[in-house]
């Protein structure tokens, strides 16, 4: 994949592009990407995604608002872009200064003069520029003047719900994992480093990998127990993950992600792994004794094993 910044992008007057944050690269985004690649082939041009890092909402966050949690870090977004066929990405460093650039100047000075846009693809609700004043109407007006085409993709829905990153975040926060995964088009995942914990799981006979997300703004799904999977060294491992405050033992303040892999004997410390969330099992609970906790772990394990066996029969 070719990755450029706003300073070193190579001009090409036959560029077909789309612009956005693409948080989660959900099915709606995937439709835009699919059409972007098709248009590039039709026009014999290059397909380019222009995105931002950090996420604009992080930079523009007001002190009295809850901090935003993201569906994907920039590293995860790039992996997803590549997975869906994108070869060229421009990452614009987003700052307070950049946020003051008008939508018209962004199109004229960056998309046209620096990149060389021939066609722009946008989503059904695309807004951009200072105070998000740029829209489809402005793009079409500038396109007529500057010589580029504008194509809009319609909203994509699951059932009666239009797909959006915000709705997916809400679904994950409400333990509606199946809804989130349906909208994403793939299992939600968290990438992180395996760090050393209290080793309590090892003592109890259920060793866990304590996963620290690589990005502090990464959204963890709702507290609870999940069936998960990880591709490690080319082999798929299944496990049970717990997200939460560990109320039976420590009652933490900040939720943690721990994974007990069902059939693994491997030291994962300091390794970057990706945890895919496949099924929500139950909410987090506080148990009155370690024995009751362990009894529930056995029950959770059996549920996971049944589900894994069922997947193998499909």
HELIX and SHEET records of a PDB file:
HELIX    1   1 UNK A   27  UNK A   42  1                                  16    
HELIX    2   2 UNK A   56  UNK A   59  1                                   4    
HELIX    3   3 UNK A   74  UNK A   83  1                                  10    
HELIX    4   4 UNK A   98  UNK A  100  5                                   3    
HELIX    5   5 UNK A  103  UNK A  105  1                                   3    
HELIX    6   6 UNK A  106  UNK A  115  3                                  10    
HELIX    7   7 UNK A  130  UNK A  132  5                                   3    
HELIX    8   8 UNK A  136  UNK A  146  1                                  11    
HELIX    9   9 UNK A  165  UNK A  173  1                                   9    
HELIX   10  10 UNK A  177  UNK A  184  1                                   8    
HELIX   11  11 UNK A  200  UNK A  203  1                                   4    
HELIX   12  12 UNK A  290  UNK A  313  1                                  24    
SHEET    1   A 6 UNK A   2  UNK A   5  0                                        
SHEET    2   A 6 UNK A  88  UNK A  93  1                                        
SHEET    3   A 6 UNK A  46  UNK A  53  1                                        
SHEET    4   A 6 UNK A  15  UNK A  19  1                                        
SHEET    5   A 6 UNK A 117  UNK A 122  1                                        
SHEET    6   A 6 UNK A 149  UNK A 152  1                                        
SHEET    1   B 2 UNK A 157  UNK A 158  0                                        
SHEET    2   B 2 UNK A 161  UNK A 162 -1                                        
SHEET    1   C 7 UNK A 189  UNK A 195  0                                        
SHEET    2   C 7 UNK A 209  UNK A 213 -1                                        
SHEET    3   C 7 UNK A 256  UNK A 261 -1                                        
SHEET    4   C 7 UNK A 235  UNK A 244 -1                                        
SHEET    5   C 7 UNK A 224  UNK A 232 -1                                        
SHEET    6   C 7 UNK A 272  UNK A 282 -1                                        
SHEET    7   C 7 UNK A 189  UNK A 195 -1                                        
END                                                                             
